[in-house]
């Protein structure tokens, strides 16, 4: 409250050309205190990550911008960088989670099937189902994300993952050749690469609209030419 004396001084100041004025009102913030930022928006990290998986799965790596990601994940760019790092770091995490959540069927088939033939057939049949599952992008994220990828580190990482799958099948085929379950003259490398070509080709076919039944028909042909003793 301004006292009568202060009021008089103010009036005198105004009358005298403004030399003395009443003090302007101040805020509750201490003088000189820096303006603090608002609290960061809270969000569920797992939910946001799943949305990022779907975005990269649908568009690939290069075609998915940070703006696409923030819209899909429903978070701001600062929150994305704080929680996941840059786009490439986020993609690396996406690929790891995708591989264990949606694309582990080949690893399971190799670990659990009694022969390489059984492992390949199980892998291809499960791929036919996984690549055409309703309610999510069709095909394989790892195969699709590599299309038109111009980021060398990302392209190399995806290629290494695809080649690792082929190598794993080649190892199982070689074991069967040694055990007599496959003919001695079987080319393990070529047979494993044929399996890789089937997996990647089925992925693209699924993105082009092939149904599960149509992909399963390809599996029948692939297994019909499998070497027998």
Protein Blocks (a to p, Z undefined) as FASTA:
>chain_A
ZZfklmmmmmmmmmnoomaccdddddfbdghiacdddddddddfklmmmmmmmmmmmnom
mlpcfklmmmmnopafklmmmmnopfklmmmmmmmmmmmmmmmmmmmmmmmpmbfklmmm
mmmmmmmmmmmgghiaehjfklmmmgopabfklmmmmmmmmmmmmmmmmmmmmmmmmnop
acfklcfklmmmmmmmmmmmmmmmmmnopafklmmmmmmmmmmmpccZZ
